[in-house]
Every structure is written in structure tokens, then in C-alpha cells.
Amino acid sequence: MEAELQNLVQQKNKVVQSIEKLPGDASTRSYYRIKTNEQLMVAMSMEPFEDKGHLVPFLAIQQHLYESGVDVPRVMDIDPKHGLILLEDLGDVTLLRRLLEVDSVESERKYFEKAIDALVHLHVYTGPTKVKTEQQKAAIEGFRLSFDLEKLMWEVNFTMEHFFFKHLQRKISDADLKVIQDEFTKICTELAKEPTVFTHRDYHSRNIMLCDSDPADGKGERFVMIDFQDARMGPAQYDLASLLRDSYYQLDEKQISYLVDYYLQRMKTEGAEVKDVARFNRLFDLMAVQRNFKAIGSFASFLNRRGNPAYLKFIGNTFENIRRNLRKYPEFKKLREVLYYHYYF
């Protein structure tokens, strides 16, 4: 791999001084920090994409988001034959890492407000109607995919398979399985009826990089979205729940309530007012239940499929998010009890 990286960088008339493999994320991609005589860069290594070139999902979506004013990593060069994309180096400070430094509710709130500002821009200005050409629209597969009932329930069943059956090795009665299937079908049916926006799909504190901006632009600290290649159409609540009901960082309920209101106010300011706030809040909670449930399945699957147990430690917080949200809605009492029983006992 180092030889391919050397060749790619040297094509830009730069001298490679060092190549450092970076810790992996939850994906199958690999990352390398490259120091040259002029600057730092990051190379993303993935499957070769000679057949797609600039139409590979990451590049197609990156171009669209960048042109729409969303702050995403700038692409410096590509090597489709070897599956390499050369990106600007954003440093190592995620929103999650910066939150370790907060010492007040107000300070915490400011960081999340900035993350929501970026999210509102994504939701308002990047949908299919905002694309300039039909060719570019056709290149973004996510415009043709959505969190419909089939997809949402597939994610529910994914967690049943990887967490309850494979990881916990639970034997669940037919009656309890029916409760889980019937109640999640009700939840997902409601969610699937919501109007859709272009969603990041994995918008949380580990996928937002904080870094200094170019002093010339006068914008201060950048909040840069990463890991957006699986973006698709879905309810606005999907990304908001990912951010505010994060598996990696627990917000106080009052803070969450404030930040949901902040999102709604920002949407109104951008000309996308939500008329039925009570319904939006209900579906925010239900979306968080479904989203957190899927996250648990993902964490278990990393162990089942890749032998990586690192994410199991986040399951407890994530399950508690689900339990607390379901407790707000007596109509889902049976689901809460069944999930609680098979998780804790």
C-alpha cells in the first residue's frame, strides 16, 4: 500500500516524508496520514473503483455536498485502480473529543447548536431538487433510496439476528417475537409516512470533525461532516436522533428538548417550517428508538462478522436510550417490557 500512496502523492510533485496508518472506524475502509514536504494529507483506502471513477458514492456525494455549501473534506486526488482517495487532513479532533472539555451546559449547547446549523443546511439545501444537472442527480444513488418501511424493518431484524440471537444467544418465544415484530412495524409504519430530506444517515459526534478554518474566510472553527457516503432520503428526525440520542455521548433530557426546539427554529428561519411540532417530537422519539435499536445490531455485528468487540461497551447506553423513550408512550408498554426482559434477564 505504501508504494501506491507514494506514487499518488508524488504525482502532485510532493515529497513523502512519512506515512502513518490511522486507527480504523466502524467501516471496512482504511486511513493513512501522509506527511509531505509541504502539508499533511489523509488517504482513504477502499475497494478499487475503476468501473465507477468519480461516480463512486463517496465522490459523487462529496461533490454534491461541497457544491451545496456543506462543509465536507476536500478531495485532492484519486487513484481508482488502487481504491485510493486523497483528502485534506482535518486533524484528530471529533465533536466527541471536544465535548470532553466542556465544563457547563451552555458550552455543551453551543457545540451542538453548531452541529445542528450544519445539519439544517444539509436538510434544506441538498435534496434532489437542489441538484443542478440530471447527470449529477443520476450519479447519487441515495436519491433513489429511502428509509421506507421495508428498510426500517430490515434494520430491526438485523439487530434481532446479530444482537439477541447471535450475541446474547436468546431463545425468544413466538409470542414475544410477535410483540417485537408487531410493535416495531407500527413504529416503522409511522416513520415511513414522514416527508423526507437527504439524510447523512450516520450523523453523530464521531462523524463531525472540528478544525481551524482558513483565516481568510473569517468563519472560525469548521464543523466538517465525514462518513456521508451512505446518505439516502429519510425523515429529518433520523439525523437529529443520531446526533442527540448518540450512543457515544449522553445528553440531559432538558438539553435534548432545547436542541430539538433549536433545530425547528433554524428550519423555520431557512424557510422549511415544521407545522405540527407535537407530531415532529413524537416521531423524533420513535425514530430514536428505531435508530438506537439498529445501532445495537451494528455494534454486535462488528464482533460477529469482524471479530471486533470494541463497540460492545456502547450497547448499555444505547439500550437505555430506547427504554427511556418507550417509557414515554404507554401504547408501546409491551414492547418495552419484552425488550427489557430479553436484554437484562
N, C-alpha and C positions, 0 to 999 in steps of 0.2 A: 504493500500500500504506500509506503514512503516514497518509492520511486515514482509512482503515478502522481502523488502530491507534489513532489519536486518538479516534475515536468510541467504540471499545470501552472504552478506559480512562476516558474522560470519563463514561461511564455509571455508573462507580463513584465519581463525584464527586471525581475526582483531576485535577490539572492536569499535563499532559505538559510536561516541561522539555526532554527530548531523546530522540531515537530513534536507536540505533546498530545497524547490521547487523553481526551476528557472523559470524566465519569459519564456513564450512559444514563438515559432517561428511561421511561417505561416502554419505549418503542424498540424496534429492531435496528434502527439507524445507529451509526457510529459518528463521533465527532472528534475533530483534531484541531488544536490551536497551532497555528503556524506563525512563527516569528520571522520576519524578513529584515532586510537592511533598512526598510522604510516604515513598516507598520505591522500590526498584528491582524491576522485573518483567521476565520474558522472554516474548516472544510466539513461538509456533511456527506457521509458515505452511505449510499443506499444501493438498491438493485440497479444494474445498468438500464438506461432508458433511451437507447439509440433509436428505438422504434417510435418514440414519442417526442423526443427533443424538448423544446420549450413548452410542449403541451402536457408534460408530466404534471400531475396535480399540484405539487408544491410550487412549481414555477408559474403555472397558469394562474393560480390563486394569488401568489405573491404579487405578480404584475397587476392584477385587477385591484387588490387591496391598496397597493402603493399608489396607483393612479387615482384611487378614490380618496386618498388623503389619510389612510390608516397607516400608523407607524409600524412597519414590519422590517425585518433585516434586509439590507440592500444586497442584491446579488452582484458579485464581482466577476464571476466566470463560471463556466460549466464544462464538464467532461462526461458527456452521455455514455460513452463507451465503457468507462470505468465507474459509472454511477456517482460522480462527484459534483458537488455544488459548492462553490467558493463564496462565502458570505462575509460581511463585515463582522468584526469582533465586537460583541455587545458587553463583554466582561462577564462577571460571575454573579452579579447581584440580582437575584429574583425579588419579586414583591415579597415572597415568603421570608427571604433572608432579611429584607429591610424591616419587616414587621417585628423582627426580634428586638429591634432598637426602640420601638415606640414605648413611651412612658406615660401616655394619657389616652383617654377615649377620644379626645379631639384630634390628637396626632394620628391615631389609627384611622379615624374617619377621613382625614384629608387624603391619605393614600388610597382608600377605597373610592373616594369621590373621583379622583383622577382616573382610576381604573374604569369606573363607570362612565366617565366622559368619553373614554376611548371606545367603550362598548356601545354607547348610544350612537356614536359616529358610524360604527360598523353596521348597526341595525338599520339606520336611516339611509345611509348613502351607498350601500354595496349590493343591494338586491339586483335581480335580473334586469329590472327596468333602468338601472343606472349604467349598464354596460354600453359602450359606445358602438361596438360592431357585432353583427351576428356571428362572425367567426370567433371572436373572443368569448361570446356567450356560449357557443357550442363547445369551446375548449374547457369550460368549467363544469365538470360533471355534477358537482354539488348542487347546481341549479335544478337538476333533474331528479335529485334525491331529497327525501324529506323524512322527518320523524312522523311517519304515518302510524296507524295502529299496528300494522304488521311489524315495522321496525321496532317500535317501543316494546311490543310483547316479545320479540326476538331477544331483546336485551334482558327482559325479565327472566326468560327461560335460560339464557346464558348464565345468569347468576345461580339459578336453581341447580344447573348442571355442575358448574365449577366450584361453587361455594358449599351448598348444602349437601349435594350428593358425593362429589369427589373429595372435597377438602374435609368437611365435617363428617362425611360418611353417614348421613342421617337416613333413616328409614321412615319416610313420611306416609301416613295413612292416606288412602284415597280421599277420605272426607276432608282432611286438611289440605291436600293438594288442590281439591276443588275450590276451597275457600281462597287459596292463594291465586289460582287462575281466574276465578270469577271476579274477585275484588280488584286485582290488577287490571283486568280487562275493563272494568268500569272506569278506573283511573285513566288508563291509556286512551280509552274512547273519548273521554272529555278533553284530554290534551291534544288529541289528533284533530279536533274540531277547531282549535285555535288558529287565528291568522298567523302566517309565517313570515319570518325575516331570514336573512342569510346569517346563520349562526356559526360561530367559531367552532363549537362543539366540545371544546376542552379548555374553557376559559377559567383558569384558576390561578392561585398565587405562584405556582411553579412555572407557569407559561406566560408570565409577564416579566420582562427584563427591564430593570431600571439602569439608565446610563446617562452620562453627560451628553448634552446636545452640542452641536457646532455653535460656538459663541456668537457666530454671525447671525444665527436665526433668532436669537433672543427668546427662545421658548423655555429655557430652563431644562429641568430633568426630563428625559424621554421615558415614556411607558411604552415598551415595544412588545407587540404580540408575537409569539412564536408558536410552533406546532399547530399550524392552522390548516394543514393540507387535507384534512378530512372534513372541512366545512361543508355544511349542507343546509337546506331550508328546514326551519323548525320554529316552534313558539319562542318568542323573545324571552320567556321565563327560563328556557333551557340554559342559556349562558348566564343569566342572572343568578340562577340557583347554583350553577357550578362555582361562581365566584363567592357568593355569600353563604352557601352551605358547603363550604370547601371541606374535603376530607383531611386536609393538611393543617387547617387553621380554624379555630373555633371563635366565632363572633358571638357577643352577647345578643340576646333576643331584641333588646331595645335598639341596639346598633343596627341590626338587620332591618328592623322596621323603618328606622330613619333612612337607611340606604335604599330600600325599595322605594320609598317616597321620593328620594332624591332622583332615582332613575326615572320615575314617572314625570317629575317636574322637568328634567332635562329633555325627555321625549317631547313634552308639550312645547318647550322652547324651540325645538327643532322642527315643529310642525307635524308631529306624529302623536298627538294626544291620545291617551287611553281613556275612553269614555266610561267604562264600567270598572272602577277601581276595585270594588269588592270582589268581582269575579277575577280580576287580574291577581289579587292577593291570594285567593283560594287556589288558583292554578299555579301560582308560584310555589305554594306549599306542596301541592300534588306533584308538580314537576320535580321538586327537590326529592321527594320520596322515590320517584322512578329513577332519577339521575343518581342518587346515592346508592340505590339498590344495584344499578348497573356497575357502579364503581367497585362495589364489593366483589362482584363477579370478576371484574378485571384484575383486582388485586390477587384473588385466588388463582386466576388463570396464569398469572406470571410464574407462580410456583408450579402449577400443574404442567404447563407447556415448556417453560424455560428453566425450571429449577431455581427460580429467583424468589426467595422468601421475604425480600426487603420491604415489600408493601403490605405484608400481613399486619403490621403494627398499626396501620391506619383504619383497620376494619372496625375496631371498637367505637371510635369517634363517629364513623360513618353510620354504623347501625343505630347509635343513639340519636343522630340527626333524624333518621327515619322514624324511630319510636316517638320522639317528641312531636314531630309533625303529625303523625297519625293520631296522636292523643288529642289533637285539636278537633278531630272530626269523628263524632260518635258513630257515624254511618260505617266507618271502617274499623270498628272495635274488634270484630272477629279477625280481620287480617292482622292487626297489631298483636293480638293475643297469640295467634298461630306462629307468626314470625318470632315473637319474643320467646315462646316456648322452645322452638326448634333451634334457636340460636343459643340460649342460655342453659338449656337443660338437655 
